[in-house]
């Protein structure tokens, strides 16, 4: 695997005559939380779908843990897990039954043991025997992420994991993601929430108009503020940022 968990080079994808990805490049290191930040329609989900073998790229080189997405899709699938924007749970089953079902599907030997240890890890032992349809949004998403850990994937894709969640549930999910990364899992997170990227990411790539316009740590990105190109992200700047931008940038011009 070396020092790169995900490598994306010159990735392009069009749907009919609309070019969605126009040559995307980035690398994610093992054990890193990497955030792909962009507004709706920027191509985040398309990128994740290509990385997780659900979509074929038009051109470009994509590899996960050293496996080529097009030539070795089976090895890629064994190395990854994907949690989409909507919890993929069976509401009629309990939290524990959902975990058990996935463990059995993935051929895990000690399904019950695996389910119990995940429930404990995600502080859901008390609610394990309640039907999932009675869960809050945050609890559903936690079980969803727990399910994605079955089989110990090296890389996890979280596609807008907190879209539609209330602030409390969002923080629960953030804590879960931080814990995963501490355990050495590589995480690629897509989000349109600046605060989410700020809270979680070791490095952030900004995807705009089918290309990555910048990649860096939060500190590196802050040094570029205010980059005109990133105004498409809906964020109310603080009064201090506006003030500094007006007085500071005027002098530089």
C-alpha positions as a Markdown table, in Angstrom:
| # | Residue | x | y | z |
|---|---|---|---|---|
| 1 | Unk | 0.0 | 0.0 | 0.0 |
| 2 | Unk | 3.0 | 2.3 | 0.5 |
| 3 | Unk | 2.2 | 5.8 | 1.6 |
| 4 | Unk | -0.8 | 6.3 | -0.6 |
| 5 | Unk | -4.2 | 4.8 | 0.2 |
| 6 | Unk | -6.1 | 6.5 | -2.7 |
| 7 | Unk | -4.6 | 7.9 | -5.9 |
| 8 | Unk | -6.7 | 9.8 | -8.4 |
| 9 | Unk | -5.0 | 11.1 | -11.6 |
| 10 | Unk | -6.7 | 13.0 | -14.5 |
| 11 | Unk | -10.1 | 11.6 | -13.7 |
| 12 | Unk | -12.8 | 12.5 | -16.2 |
| 13 | Unk | -16.5 | 11.6 | -16.4 |
| 14 | Unk | -19.3 | 12.8 | -18.6 |
| 15 | Unk | -23.0 | 12.0 | -18.6 |
| 16 | Unk | -24.5 | 12.4 | -22.1 |
| 17 | Unk | -22.9 | 15.7 | -23.2 |
| 18 | Unk | -22.3 | 17.2 | -19.7 |
| 19 | Unk | -18.8 | 16.9 | -18.5 |
| 20 | Unk | -19.0 | 16.4 | -14.7 |
| 21 | Unk | -15.4 | 15.7 | -13.9 |
| 22 | Unk | -12.8 | 17.5 | -16.0 |
| 23 | Unk | -9.5 | 16.0 | -14.8 |
| 24 | Unk | -9.5 | 15.5 | -11.0 |
| 25 | Unk | -6.3 | 14.8 | -9.2 |
| 26 | Unk | -5.7 | 14.0 | -5.5 |
| 27 | Unk | -4.0 | 11.6 | -3.2 |
| 28 | Unk | -5.0 | 10.4 | 0.2 |
| 29 | Unk | -2.5 | 9.0 | 2.7 |
| 30 | Unk | -3.2 | 5.9 | 4.9 |
| 31 | Unk | -5.0 | 6.8 | 8.1 |
| 32 | Unk | -5.9 | 10.3 | 6.9 |
| 33 | Unk | -9.4 | 12.0 | 7.0 |
| 34 | Unk | -9.5 | 13.6 | 3.6 |
| 35 | Unk | -12.5 | 15.9 | 2.8 |
| 36 | Unk | -13.8 | 16.5 | -0.7 |
| 37 | Unk | -15.6 | 19.8 | -0.3 |
| 38 | Unk | -17.9 | 21.3 | -2.9 |
| 39 | Unk | -21.4 | 22.7 | -3.5 |
| 40 | Unk | -24.2 | 20.5 | -4.8 |
| 41 | Unk | -23.5 | 19.2 | -8.3 |
| 42 | Unk | -19.8 | 19.8 | -8.0 |
| 43 | Unk | -19.1 | 16.1 | -8.8 |
| 44 | Unk | -18.5 | 14.8 | -5.3 |
| 45 | Unk | -20.8 | 11.8 | -5.4 |
| 46 | Unk | -19.7 | 11.0 | -9.0 |
| 47 | Unk | -16.1 | 10.9 | -7.7 |
| 48 | Unk | -17.0 | 8.6 | -4.8 |
| 49 | Unk | -19.0 | 6.3 | -7.1 |
| 50 | Unk | -16.0 | 5.9 | -9.4 |
| 51 | Unk | -13.6 | 5.3 | -6.5 |
| 52 | Unk | -16.0 | 2.6 | -5.1 |
| 53 | Unk | -16.3 | 0.8 | -8.5 |
| 54 | Unk | -20.0 | 1.7 | -8.9 |
| 55 | Unk | -19.3 | 3.9 | -12.0 |
| 56 | Unk | -16.7 | 3.5 | -14.7 |
| 57 | Unk | -14.5 | 6.5 | -15.4 |
| 58 | Unk | -14.2 | 7.9 | -19.0 |
| 59 | Unk | -10.4 | 8.3 | -18.5 |
| 60 | Unk | -7.8 | 8.7 | -15.7 |
| 61 | Unk | -6.0 | 6.4 | -13.3 |
| 62 | Unk | -7.7 | 5.6 | -10.0 |
| 63 | Unk | -6.2 | 3.2 | -7.5 |
| 64 | Unk | -7.2 | 2.2 | -3.9 |
| 65 | Unk | -4.7 | 0.5 | -1.7 |
| 66 | Unk | -2.6 | -0.1 | -4.8 |
| 67 | Unk | -5.4 | -1.8 | -6.7 |
| 68 | Unk | -6.6 | -0.3 | -10.0 |
| 69 | Unk | -10.4 | 0.4 | -9.8 |
| 70 | Unk | -11.0 | -0.8 | -13.4 |
| 71 | Unk | -8.7 | -3.7 | -13.6 |
| 72 | Unk | -9.0 | -5.1 | -10.1 |
| 73 | Unk | -12.5 | -4.1 | -8.9 |
| 74 | Unk | -12.9 | -7.2 | -6.7 |
| 75 | Unk | -9.8 | -6.4 | -4.7 |
| 76 | Unk | -10.9 | -2.7 | -4.5 |
| 77 | Unk | -14.3 | -3.8 | -3.2 |
| 78 | Unk | -12.6 | -6.0 | -0.5 |
| 79 | Unk | -10.6 | -3.0 | 0.7 |
| 80 | Unk | -13.4 | -0.4 | 0.9 |
| 81 | Unk | -16.7 | 0.4 | 2.4 |
| 82 | Unk | -19.2 | 3.0 | 1.3 |
| 83 | Unk | -21.8 | 4.9 | 3.4 |
| 84 | Unk | -24.1 | 7.0 | 1.2 |
| 85 | Unk | -26.3 | 10.0 | 2.1 |
| 86 | Unk | -29.2 | 7.7 | 3.1 |
| 87 | Unk | -28.9 | 5.1 | 5.8 |
| 88 | Unk | -29.1 | 1.6 | 4.1 |
| 89 | Unk | -30.9 | 0.0 | 7.0 |
| 90 | Unk | -33.9 | -2.4 | 7.3 |
| 91 | Unk | -36.3 | -0.6 | 9.6 |
| 92 | Unk | -38.1 | -3.7 | 10.6 |
| 93 | Unk | -35.0 | -5.3 | 12.1 |
| 94 | Unk | -33.3 | -4.2 | 15.3 |
| 95 | Unk | -29.9 | -2.4 | 15.3 |
| 96 | Unk | -28.2 | -5.7 | 16.3 |
| 97 | Unk | -30.0 | -7.7 | 13.6 |
| 98 | Unk | -28.9 | -5.2 | 10.9 |
| 99 | Unk | -25.3 | -5.6 | 11.9 |
| 100 | Unk | -25.6 | -9.4 | 12.1 |
| 101 | Unk | -27.1 | -9.5 | 8.6 |
| 102 | Unk | -24.2 | -7.6 | 7.1 |
| 103 | Unk | -21.7 | -9.6 | 9.0 |
| 104 | Unk | -23.2 | -12.8 | 7.6 |
| 105 | Unk | -23.4 | -11.4 | 4.1 |
| 106 | Unk | -19.7 | -10.5 | 4.3 |
| 107 | Unk | -18.9 | -14.0 | 5.5 |
| 108 | Unk | -17.5 | -12.9 | 8.9 |
| 109 | Unk | -17.0 | -15.9 | 11.1 |
| 110 | Unk | -18.1 | -14.6 | 14.5 |
| 111 | Unk | -21.0 | -12.4 | 13.4 |
| 112 | Unk | -22.6 | -12.1 | 16.9 |
| 113 | Unk | -19.3 | -11.1 | 18.5 |
| 114 | Unk | -18.6 | -8.6 | 15.8 |
| 115 | Unk | -22.0 | -7.1 | 16.1 |
| 116 | Unk | -21.7 | -6.8 | 19.9 |
| 117 | Unk | -18.3 | -5.2 | 19.8 |
| 118 | Unk | -19.5 | -2.6 | 17.2 |
| 119 | Unk | -22.6 | -1.8 | 19.3 |
| 120 | Unk | -20.4 | -1.2 | 22.3 |
| 121 | Unk | -17.9 | 0.9 | 20.3 |
| 122 | Unk | -20.7 | 3.1 | 19.0 |
| 123 | Unk | -22.4 | 3.3 | 22.5 |
| 124 | Unk | -25.5 | 1.6 | 21.2 |
| 125 | Unk | -25.7 | -1.4 | 23.4 |
| 126 | Unk | -28.8 | 0.0 | 25.2 |
| 127 | Unk | -30.7 | 0.5 | 21.9 |
| 128 | Unk | -29.4 | -2.6 | 20.1 |
| 129 | Unk | -32.7 | -4.5 | 20.5 |
| 130 | Unk | -35.0 | -1.7 | 19.3 |
| 131 | Unk | -36.3 | -1.7 | 15.8 |
| 132 | Unk | -34.3 | 0.7 | 13.6 |
| 133 | Unk | -37.5 | 2.5 | 12.5 |
| 134 | Unk | -37.6 | 3.9 | 16.1 |
| 135 | Unk | -34.1 | 5.3 | 15.9 |
| 136 | Unk | -33.3 | 9.0 | 15.6 |
| 137 | Unk | -31.4 | 10.2 | 12.5 |
| 138 | Unk | -28.1 | 10.2 | 14.3 |
| 139 | Unk | -28.6 | 6.7 | 15.7 |
| 140 | Unk | -29.4 | 5.4 | 12.2 |
| 141 | Unk | -26.3 | 7.0 | 10.8 |
| 142 | Unk | -24.2 | 5.6 | 13.6 |
| 143 | Unk | -25.5 | 2.1 | 12.9 |
| 144 | Unk | -24.9 | 2.7 | 9.2 |
| 145 | Unk | -21.3 | 3.6 | 9.8 |
| 146 | Unk | -20.9 | 0.7 | 12.2 |
| 147 | Unk | -22.1 | -1.6 | 9.4 |
| 148 | Unk | -19.5 | -0.2 | 7.0 |
| 149 | Unk | -16.8 | -1.3 | 9.4 |
| 150 | Unk | -17.7 | -5.0 | 9.2 |
| 151 | Unk | -14.9 | -6.9 | 7.6 |
| 152 | Unk | -12.3 | -4.2 | 8.6 |
| 153 | Unk | -12.0 | -2.2 | 5.4 |
| 154 | Unk | -8.8 | -0.2 | 4.9 |
| 155 | Unk | -10.7 | 2.7 | 3.3 |
| 156 | Unk | -14.1 | 4.1 | 4.1 |
| 157 | Unk | -16.0 | 6.5 | 1.9 |
| 158 | Unk | -18.6 | 8.7 | 3.7 |
| 159 | Unk | -20.7 | 10.5 | 1.1 |
| 160 | Unk | -22.3 | 13.5 | 2.8 |
| 161 | Unk | -22.7 | 11.6 | 6.1 |
| 162 | Unk | -24.5 | 14.3 | 8.0 |
| 163 | Unk | -26.9 | 15.7 | 5.3 |
| 164 | Unk | -30.3 | 16.0 | 6.9 |
| 165 | Unk | -29.2 | 15.4 | 10.4 |
| 166 | Unk | -29.8 | 17.8 | 13.3 |
| 167 | Unk | -26.8 | 19.5 | 15.0 |
| 168 | Unk | -26.7 | 17.1 | 17.9 |
| 169 | Unk | -26.8 | 14.0 | 15.6 |
| 170 | Unk | -24.1 | 15.7 | 13.4 |
| 171 | Unk | -21.8 | 15.9 | 16.3 |
| 172 | Unk | -22.4 | 12.3 | 17.2 |
| 173 | Unk | -21.4 | 11.3 | 13.7 |
| 174 | Unk | -18.3 | 13.5 | 13.8 |
| 175 | Unk | -17.2 | 11.9 | 17.0 |
| 176 | Unk | -17.6 | 8.5 | 15.4 |
| 177 | Unk | -15.6 | 9.5 | 12.3 |
| 178 | Unk | -12.7 | 10.9 | 14.5 |
| 179 | Unk | -12.7 | 7.6 | 16.4 |
| 180 | Unk | -12.4 | 5.6 | 13.2 |
| 181 | Unk | -9.5 | 7.7 | 12.0 |
| 182 | Unk | -7.7 | 7.2 | 15.3 |
| 183 | Unk | -8.0 | 3.5 | 14.7 |
| 184 | Unk | -6.0 | 3.9 | 11.5 |
| 185 | Unk | -8.8 | 3.7 | 8.9 |
| 186 | Unk | -8.4 | 5.9 | 5.9 |
| 187 | Unk | -11.5 | 8.1 | 5.4 |
| 188 | Unk | -12.6 | 10.0 | 2.3 |
| 189 | Unk | -15.5 | 12.3 | 3.3 |
| 190 | Unk | -17.6 | 14.4 | 0.9 |
| 191 | Unk | -19.4 | 17.3 | 2.4 |
| 192 | Unk | -20.9 | 20.7 | 1.5 |
| 193 | Unk | -20.5 | 21.9 | 5.1 |
| 194 | Unk | -17.4 | 23.9 | 5.7 |
| 195 | Unk | -17.7 | 23.3 | 9.4 |
| 196 | Unk | -17.7 | 19.5 | 8.9 |
| 197 | Unk | -14.5 | 19.7 | 6.9 |
| 198 | Unk | -13.0 | 22.0 | 9.5 |
| 199 | Unk | -13.9 | 19.7 | 12.4 |
| 200 | Unk | -12.7 | 16.4 | 10.8 |
| 201 | Unk | -10.3 | 16.7 | 7.9 |
| 202 | Unk | -6.5 | 16.4 | 8.0 |
| 203 | Unk | -6.6 | 17.7 | 4.5 |
| 204 | Unk | -9.3 | 19.3 | 2.4 |
| 205 | Unk | -9.7 | 19.4 | -1.4 |
| 206 | Unk | -12.1 | 21.9 | -3.0 |
| 207 | Unk | -13.9 | 20.5 | -6.0 |
| 208 | Unk | -15.5 | 23.2 | -8.2 |
| 209 | Unk | -16.7 | 22.9 | -11.7 |
| 210 | Unk | -15.3 | 19.4 | -12.2 |
| 211 | Unk | -11.8 | 20.2 | -11.1 |
| 212 | Unk | -9.9 | 20.3 | -7.8 |
| 213 | Unk | -9.1 | 24.0 | -7.4 |
| 214 | Unk | -7.0 | 23.6 | -4.3 |
| 215 | Unk | -5.9 | 21.0 | -1.7 |
| 216 | Unk | -4.3 | 21.5 | 1.7 |
| 217 | Unk | -4.7 | 21.5 | 5.4 |
| 218 | Unk | -7.1 | 23.9 | 7.0 |
| 219 | Unk | -4.2 | 26.2 | 8.0 |
| 220 | Unk | -3.0 | 26.2 | 4.4 |
| 221 | Unk | -6.4 | 27.0 | 3.1 |
| 222 | Unk | -6.9 | 29.8 | 5.6 |
| 223 | Unk | -3.7 | 31.4 | 4.4 |
| 224 | Unk | -5.4 | 31.9 | 1.0 |
| 225 | Unk | -8.5 | 33.5 | 2.4 |
| 226 | Unk | -10.5 | 35.0 | 0.8 |
| 227 | Unk | -10.0 | 33.1 | -2.5 |
| 228 | Unk | -12.5 | 34.5 | -4.9 |
| 229 | Unk | -13.0 | 31.1 | -6.5 |
| 230 | Unk | -14.4 | 29.5 | -3.4 |
| 231 | Unk | -17.3 | 32.0 | -3.0 |
| 232 | Unk | -19.7 | 29.4 | -4.4 |
| 233 | Unk | -19.7 | 27.6 | -1.0 |
| 234 | Unk | -22.6 | 29.1 | 1.0 |
| 235 | Unk | -21.0 | 30.4 | 4.1 |
| 236 | Unk | -21.7 | 33.5 | 6.1 |
| 237 | Unk | -18.3 | 35.0 | 6.8 |
| 238 | Unk | -17.8 | 36.4 | 10.3 |
| 239 | Unk | -17.8 | 40.2 | 10.7 |
| 240 | Unk | -14.1 | 39.9 | 11.5 |
| 241 | Unk | -13.4 | 38.1 | 8.2 |
| 242 | Unk | -15.3 | 40.7 | 6.2 |
| 243 | Unk | -13.6 | 43.6 | 8.1 |
| 244 | Unk | -10.1 | 42.1 | 7.5 |
| 245 | Unk | -10.9 | 41.2 | 3.9 |
| 246 | Unk | -12.0 | 44.8 | 3.2 |
| 247 | Unk | -9.2 | 46.6 | 5.0 |
| 248 | Unk | -6.4 | 44.1 | 4.4 |
| 249 | Unk | -7.0 | 43.2 | 0.8 |
| 250 | Unk | -7.6 | 46.8 | -0.3 |
| 251 | Unk | -4.1 | 47.7 | 0.7 |
| 252 | Unk | -2.6 | 44.7 | -1.2 |
| 253 | Unk | -4.3 | 45.4 | -4.5 |
